[in-house]
């Protein structure tokens, strides 16, 4: 029984430690917010001809969008730099080449002048095409620069009409740049094809998709997304793993992002001092249709190729993100000047795609590295399982022994009284 208790406690503590590895210490040197750059949001509004349709609370989709924008502009936090970009607002003709260039910055990303922004929105009228892909590329340029959070909020009532520039592929290319930009999408009275496209755009950058059929829903959701941009965030640091440990970049504690091709191995290095513990976790996202049955492997090995510890996870198509983690405590050294050990982290995936699905850019990868002081002998849960060592075990045994004696004496006394009566 005690052995089972130790194993259960040890397993719970290990899971808690891996979860704690997702958080960073105050002195993390990578991936932490600096607080110096203001959060930026670019609202991208579809102003194509279909926005004239009257099916949102008895009014047109354009009227609903304008009302929502006015309320959002009133509620935008002072610290948020906000801009507005349109698509399909200026060209009413039938020339597809010209119509697919129809995207413009209605209000530049920067400190918000509410009166000026509202005036600009009031001038909009449903006009032309739906060049979502080109508009996303331009919106990414609108948000270029700075280390603060960056968010695009795309509002559309139809799928892109400017293929082969697939907006989902555009979103993946934006994510592959590692600039920490998130795209959230809102579909006005969506159909199946539009829902699939807008969902794909959001998933490619870690954003959200929402279906909207009422004006108040649109206002509330855009407000939430703008407010979310103002929340403190940890921006992943873009890095590029190598194809071998000897060429791998050396990482410090922090959150990192990379891209990994299908079936590829990526290598990273971490220096671990004697008495420290390395905690690492990795998440690989399937931002496009993949075949069921896949896995992710994270290994810690020495520079000579000997495996130290590994973590692995498998999926069967019911989730689009796969995560695993590991811990490696390095023992204390008797030498005062003992050198740090270079630990190599190897990330491997077994995702695959069907014919016709693009394999580039690679799958988004997020790596968490945390190097902390290792556990002491008295609280090494892997050794004791009880958190405070053998004295707690002895106390529990003693309490159990005394309780057993008292229960036995009480039972005999009650039996004696029963026989007498």
N, C-alpha and C positions, 0 to 999 in steps of 0.2 A: 504493500500500500504506500509506504514512504517512498519507495523507488518511483512509483507512478506519479506521486505528488511532485517529486523533484523534476521528473521529466516534463510534466505539464507546466510547472512554474518556469522552468528553463525555456521551454518553447514560447510561452507567452512573453517572457522578457526579451527573447531574441526578436520576436515580431515587433515589440514596442521599440526596441533599439533601431530596427530597420526603418520603422516609421519615423522615428526621431531623426534619422539621417536625412530626411527630406528637408528639415529645417536647418538653417545656417547659423553659426555663431556670430556674435556682434562684430567680430573682426574679420569676417569673410572678405577675401580680397577680390573675388570675382562674383558677378551676378547680383550684387546688392544695389538697391536704389540709392542714388546720390542725393536726391531731393533738390538738385540745382536746375533741372530742366522741367518746364511746365508740361503737363499732359496735353496731347493734341488729339482732336477728333475731326474727321472730315465726313460730313453728311453728304452722301451721294444719292441724288434723287432722279428717278426715271421720269422724264417729261415727254415721253413718246405719245403718239396720237391716241393710244388705247387708254390713257389716263382721263379721257373725256367720259368714259363709261360711268353711268349713274347707278351704282350698286352698293355704295357704302352709306348706310343710314339715310338713304333717299337722296344723297348728293353725289357729285362726281368724285372719282378717286383723287383728282387734283385738288379739289376743295378740301377733302379730308387731310391730304398731305400738308396743305398750306396751314390749316388750323393747327395741326399737330406741331408743325415747325414753329409757329408763333408762340405756342405754349412752352415748347422746349427751349426756345431762345430766352424766354422770361426766367426759366428755372435753371439755366446753365450756371454751374459754380464759377465764381470769379477766377479761380486759378486755372481753369481749362481754356486752352486756345482752340477755338472752333472755326471751321471753315465749311463752305457749302459748294459742292460741285454738281453740275447737271449733266445728263446725257439725253440726247434727242430733243433739245430745247430750241434749236435755231434753224435747222434745215427741214423744210416741209416737202421737198421734192422727192423724185423717184430714183435718183441716181444712188445706187447702193454704195459705191466707193466714197462719195461725198457724205452720205448719211452716216457711214460707219466711222467718220472722223468727228462727228458732232458731239463733242463733250467740251465743257467750258467751266472755268472756275468762277462761280457766281459771287462768292465772298471768300477772300483769301484767309488761310489758316493763320490766326493770330489773336491778340486781345479782342474781345467781342464788343462791338458797338451795336447794341440791340436794335436801335432805330434804323440804322443803315442796313443791317441784315434783314430786318422785316420788310423794308422797302424793296430790297432786291427780290425777296421771295414773292412779294405781291405782284411783280411784273411777269411772273412765269405763266405760260399758256401751253397746253399739250400740243406738240408739233410733229415730231418725226420718228426716227428709227430708235433701236434699243441697243446701242453699242456698249454692252456691259464690260467686255474685256478691255477695250481701249480706255474706258473711264476708270477702271481699277488701276491700270498702269499709271495714268496721270495722277490719280489720287495718292498713289504711293509716292510719287514725286512731290506732291503737295506737302507730305508729312516728313520729307527727308530732313535729316539732321537732328541732333540732340539725342540725349539718352533717356528722356522721359517716355512714358507709355504712349503708344500710337494706336489709334483705332479708326477704322473705316466702318461706317454704318451705311449699308446699301439698301435702298428702298425701291422696289420694282414691282410692276404688275404683270410682267411677262418675261419669257426667256430671251436670251440674246439673239439678235437677228444678223449678227456680223461674223458668223463662223466662216472660215476655219480658225479664227482666233478664239479658241475655246476659253471662256472665262474661268472654268475650273482649272485648266492648265496655267492660265495667268496667275491665279491664286497660289498655285504650287510654286511657280517661279518666284513670286514675291516672298513666300515663306522660306524658300531655299536661300534667299539673300541673307537670312539671319539677322534682320533688323528689328525683330521683336514687334512686328506689326500684326494686329488682329483684325479680321474682317467679320463683322456680324451682318446678317442678311435678314430682311423682313419682306415677306411676300404678300402683296395685296390681293385678296380673293384668289388664291393660287390654284392652278391645275397641277396634275401629276408631273408633267415634264418640267414646269417651272420649279416645283418643289424640289425635285431631284437636283436641278442645276444649282439653285441657291443653297441647298444643303451641302453640296459638294464644295462650293466656294468657301462656306463657313468652316467646314471640317478641315480643309487644307491648311488653314491658319490657326486652328484652335478656337474659332469663334462659334457663334450660335446662330441657328436659324429659327425664325418665328413666323407662323402664319397669322395674318391680321385680316379681320373682316369688319372691324368697327373703328371709328375715329378715336374713341377713348383708349382702346387697346394700342393703337399706333402711338398715341402720345405717351402713355405709360411706359411702353417698351423702349422708345427712343430715350426718354428721360433716364431710365435705368441704365442704359448703355453709356450715356454721357456721364452719369454719376460714377459708373464703374471705372471710367477712364481716370477719374480723380483719385481713386483708391490707391494706397501705396502698393506697388508691385515689385517683384524681383524680375528683372529683365535678364534672360539667359544670355550668356556671352557666346558669340559665334566662335567655333573652333573647327579645326579640320584634322581628324584622325589620320594616322598613317597606315600603310599596309604591312608594317612590321614594327616590332617593339623598339628597335634601335633608332627608327626615324620618328617615333611618336612624340607629340608635344607634351611638355611637363605641365600638369594642371595643379592648381591650389584649390582649397575649399571653395565651392561655389556651384552655380548652376550653368551648364553648358548646352549648346545646341549644335547639331551637326546633321549631315545627310548621309545615308548609307544605301548603297545600291543593293539590289536584290541578291541575296546569298553572299554578300560581301562581308569581310572582316575589317573592323576598325580598331586601331590600337592607340592607347593613351598611357602616359606615365604619371605616377604620383610618388613623391618622396615621403617616406614614413620614418620618423625618428623612433629610437628605442623608447618603449613606454607609451607610445601612441597607438591609436586604433584607427584603421581606415574603414570608413563606411561608404559604400557606393551603391547606387541604384541606377537603372537605365529603363527608359520607356521608348518603345518604337511604335509609331502610329501608322496605320494603313490608311493613307489619305486618298486611296483609289480602290477600285474593285480588285480583290485578291482571291486566290483560290483558298478554300477551307483547309484546315490542318497546317499550322505553322508554329514556329517557336522562336524564342530569343534566348541567347546564352551570354552570360557575363562571367568572365574568368579573371582571377588575379593570379599572375604567374611571376616568377623571378625573371631577371634579365637573361638567365641561362635557359629558360623554357620550362622550369619545373612548376607544375601547378600547385598553388597554395590553397585556394578555395574557389568554389564556383556557385553561381546562382542561375537557375533556368526556369523558364515558364513556357507553356504550350497553349495554343488556342485552336478552336474548331470553327471559326467563322462567326461566332456570336458576339464578338467584341472587336472594336477597331483599334484598340491600344493594348499592348502587351508589355508588362513590367516585371522586373526581377531585381534582386539586390544581394549584397554580400557584406560580411564583416571580416576584417583581418586585424587582430590585436598583435602587435609586435612586442615581444618580451623586453623587459628592462635589461640593460647591460651593466656589467661591473666596471666597465671602462668609462671614464668621464668624457672622453673625446670620441666616443663611438660614432661612426658615420651613419647617416640616414640610409635606409634601404630603398632602392628604386623598384617600385612595384609596377608591373605592366598590367593594364586593364584591357581585355580583349572583348569586343562586342561582336556577336555573330547573329544573323537572322536567317530563317529558312522560309521567308515569304516568297510567293511566286504569283504570277499573273497569267491570265488567259491570253490567247493570241489577240492582237489588236489593241491591248492596253499599253500605254506608254510606260516605260521603265525609268525614264529620266524626267525631272531630277529624282534622286533617290528618296527613300522613305525618311520622314522627319525623325530624328533621334534626340532625346533629351537625357543628359547624363548629370547626375548629382554626385558630387564628391565632398566628403566631410572627413577631415582628419582631426581627431579629438584626443584628449588624454585617455589612456587606456584604463580599464577597471582595476581597482586594487584587489589584493587577495581576499579581504574581508567581504567584499560585495561582488565577487565574481559569480554571477548567477549561473554561468556554465559549469562551475565547479561545485557549488553548493546547492543551487536551486532554491534557496530560502532567503537570499538577499542579505542576511546578517551573520552567516557562518554557523558553526556548530553549537554555539551557546543557545541559540533559539531552538535548535533541535533537541538539546538536552532539557531545556525548560518544558517543551511540549511533552517529552517522555515522562518527566517527573509529574507534571500535572495529570497526565493520563493514569499514571500508577496510583497516585493519591485518590483520584476520582474512583478508580476501580476498587480500592480498599473500602472507601466509604460506602459505595453501592453494595458491596458484598456484606459488610457489617449490617447495613440497614435491612437487606433482604433476610438475613438470618434472624434479626430481631423481630421482624414482622411475622416470620414463620413460627417463631417460638410463641408469640402472643396468640397466633391463630390456634396452635395446638393446645395451649392452656385453656382458651375459651371453649 
